[in-house]
Amino acid sequence: MVVQAARVTSSTVVVAVDVGKIEFAFSATDVTRTSLLRPRTGCPMTGSSLAQVVADIVEVLPVDAVVKVGIEAAGHYHRPLLNAAWPIGWEVLELNPAHVTEQRRVLGKRTVKTDVRDRLAGHDRVAAGRSRAAGPGPLAGAG
């Protein structure tokens, strides 16, 4: 079941997160994929690192922005970010990795690095309203 708490509009900002074992990468873009902040890779999976990322994003947010954070499920590795203390009002969404993989195929950008394609695919899933609100339960079959 696809759950989308807030509609995607022109004021939506998508934070696409690609998770590794000990670090993560992210991008912050508007719904047209215009970067609001230079994408970052190699962010340590720590509270202080996430706090810095959030602070950097907050600095560039438009006044009326609605923020949706799309985190691709990665076994258990994504759980610390999924359950992190994101700012109040930011919608945290869990992305089905099979659906992100399919979206990467749709993008068809073989020359672009995989982590960049993952963030583009994650952005597209969130911007299209094809994501699942973070919470308990299995991800299988989620939009």
HUVENPE-V292300 format. One record per pair of residues at least 6 apart in sequence whose C-alpha atoms are under 6 Angstrom apart, sorted by the first residue. I is the first residue (numbers start at 1). J is the second residue. If there is no record, write none. Layout:
i = <I;I>
j = <J;J>
This chain:
i = <1;2;2;2;3;3;11;12;12;12;13;13;13;13;14;14;14;14;14;15;15;15;16;16;16;16;16;16;16;17;17;17;17;18;18;19;21;22;23;23;23;23;24;24;25;25;26;26;27;28;28;28;29;29;31;67;68;68;68;69;69;70;70;71;71;72;72;72;73;73;73;92;93;93;93;94;94;95;100;103;104;130;131>
j = <142;131;132;143;132;133;65;65;66;67;29;30;66;67;28;29;67;68;69;27;28;69;26;27;69;70;119;122;123;25;26;70;71;24;25;78;77;45;42;43;44;45;42;43;40;41;39;40;39;35;36;37;35;36;127;90;90;91;92;92;93;93;94;94;95;94;95;97;95;96;97;134;132;133;134;132;134;131;121;121;121;143;143>
